[in-house]
């Protein structure tokens, strides 16, 4: 098995009031996202990424179209890369959600599902399915998605145990992994929203 690059990208900041729960809710990107794509294009070209996988959400798809064209990548939409479905919590302020339910979620992130939403295990299974295909194909890929899916993909690419409630990369960030046979990797994290770059050691 050859080593290959995996560039994980979280969409740019969005036009949503602070403290609002949103996952499947389709929200718009904040003005200025085009400059973030310009920086991502340079990174994707440097990593020789050939395929760009995108969540179907507007906030990812809009960026993906421009990025794929700029960096010369084949664009593929994959519905498995959608954010967690929060069901009846979508569009609701976190502070207005029943605290008992939030505590249940914190205690059992895999098994708990918001009313009419999906569980952490549902998210895990579809992202794991996507990652298995990426490993099998050994393509130089870029993945443009959301906090939840990227939290798991970062763990898969880095070779460490995924945590459903672990911090995810902020909006406008990218992480580049070199994935090998034993998940040996070097991880670089870049903040394109502020044009600030920092190195992050790969957790194994």
Residue, then its C-alpha position, 0 to 999 in steps of 0.5 A: x500500500x502506498x502513502x497518499x495525502x488526505x486533505x480535510x477541510x471544514x467549510x468557511x464561517x457561516x451566517x448563523x447567530x451564535x448559540x444556534x444548533x444547526x446540522x442539516x439546516x442549510x445555512x449560507x456562508x459569510x461574505x469573504x469565503x472566496x479568499x479562503x478557497x484561494x489559500x486552499x487551492x494552493x494547498x490542494x495543488x501542493x498535495x497533488x489532490x486529484x479528487x474533492x469529496x464534498x458534503x451536499x450542504x450549500x456551505x460545503x458545495x458552494x466552496x467545493x465547486x470553486x475549489x475543484x475548478x481552481x485546483x483542477x480536482x474531480x468533484x464528487x458529492x457524497x451524502x455520507x459527509x453531511x453533518x449530524x442530523x439534529x432533528x427537532x433541535x435544528x435552528x433552536x438555541x442551545x440554551x433552549x434545549x432541555x438540559x436533561x436531554x443534553x446530559x443524556x447526550x453527553x453521557x451516551x454520545x453514540x447511542x443518543x439521538x435528538x428527537x427525530x435526529x440521528x445518533x452518534x453511532x449513525x454518524x460513525x457508521x457512515x463516516x467509517x464507510x466513507x473512510x474505508x473506500x478512501x483507503x481502498x482507492x488510495x486516491x490523493x483526496x480532499x474532503x470538504x465537510x463539517x465539524x462532526x464528520x471531520x472529527x471522525x475522519x481526523x481520527x481515522x486518518x491519524x490512526x487514533x481512536x475517534x471520540x464523538x464529542x472531541x473538539x473539531x477543527x474550527x470553520x475555515x481550517x484545513x488538516x493535511x495528513x499523509x496516510x500510510x499502511x500503518x496509519x503513520x502520518x504527519x499532520x499540518x493544520x492551517x487556519x485559512x480564515x486568518x491566514x495563520x498556520x500552525x503545526x499539529x503533531x499527529x496523535x497515534 
